[in-house]
Amino acid sequence: MMKTARKYHKLCPYFDKKTTQCLLMVTVEGRVGRCDRDGKYDGCPILVKFLERLYRYHVERGRVLPRDFQDVVNQAFIV
């Protein structure tokens, strides 16, 4: 996933440049917060937790796993 993320995005697609907020932090940790990594997603613990949660969601329901990071970004919902 991280390899294809580098292919499509320079910065994390869940990073708001204007407010420097991490949009995944609300989903993963349940709180609003600033991105302390300046939008860089390599080694981001919040993105890793999100991908782990997404993987578990797909495996538990017997769904097809996303092929690359773009499939994850284009999903209409966040687990």
C-alpha distance (Angstrom), angle and dihedral (degrees) to the residues before:
residue distance angle dihedral
M1 . . .
M2 3.79 . .
K3 3.80 92.1 .
T4 3.80 92.2 55.7
A5 3.81 90.6 42.4
R6 3.81 88.6 60.9
K7 3.78 89.0 49.5
Y8 3.82 94.8 56.7
H9 3.82 105.8 26.5
K10 3.80 136.2 40.7
L11 3.80 91.5 -168.7
C12 3.77 129.6 28.6
P13 3.82 109.4 -81.1
Y14 3.82 88.5 -138.2
F15 3.82 92.0 59.4
D16 3.81 118.3 100.5
K17 3.81 107.3 -147.4
K18 3.79 94.5 -165.4
T19 3.81 97.1 56.4
T20 3.85 97.6 17.4
Q21 3.81 88.1 -128.9
C22 3.79 123.7 152.3
L23 3.79 106.7 -131.3
L24 3.82 92.3 -163.6
M25 3.78 93.7 56.7
V26 3.81 90.3 75.7
T27 3.80 91.3 52.7
V28 3.79 98.9 41.9
E29 3.80 103.5 33.7
G30 3.80 102.5 18.6
R31 3.78 95.9 -123.3
V32 3.77 137.3 93.7
G33 3.76 115.1 -115.7
R34 3.73 147.4 153.2
C35 3.76 121.6 -98.2
D36 3.79 107.2 -108.7
R37 3.82 90.8 -167.4
D38 3.84 96.4 61.4
G39 3.80 92.0 -120.6
K40 3.81 96.3 -52.9
Y41 3.78 109.1 136.6
D42 3.81 101.8 -170.5
G43 3.78 104.6 115.7
C44 3.80 94.2 -3.9
P45 3.81 106.3 158.5
I46 3.81 93.1 -152.9
L47 3.81 93.2 53.8
V48 3.81 90.6 46.5
K49 3.83 90.9 51.8
F50 3.80 89.7 48.2
L51 3.81 92.4 51.5
E52 3.81 91.0 47.0
R53 3.81 90.4 51.2
L54 3.80 90.8 47.2
Y55 3.82 90.6 50.1
R56 3.81 91.7 51.1
Y57 3.81 90.3 48.1
H58 3.80 92.8 54.5
V59 3.82 94.8 43.0
E60 3.83 94.5 48.2
R61 3.78 92.2 51.3
G62 3.80 95.2 41.4
R63 3.78 93.6 -119.9
V64 3.77 127.2 150.8
L65 3.79 112.6 -91.7
P66 3.82 118.2 -117.8
R67 3.80 111.6 -96.4
D68 3.78 97.0 -143.1
F69 3.79 142.4 -5.0
Q70 3.79 92.9 -87.9
D71 3.82 89.2 64.0
V72 3.80 89.1 55.2
V73 3.81 93.3 49.2
N74 3.81 93.0 47.7
Q75 3.80 94.5 53.9
A76 3.79 114.2 116.5
F77 3.80 93.5 -136.6
I78 3.78 138.8 43.9
V79 3.77 116.8 -138.2
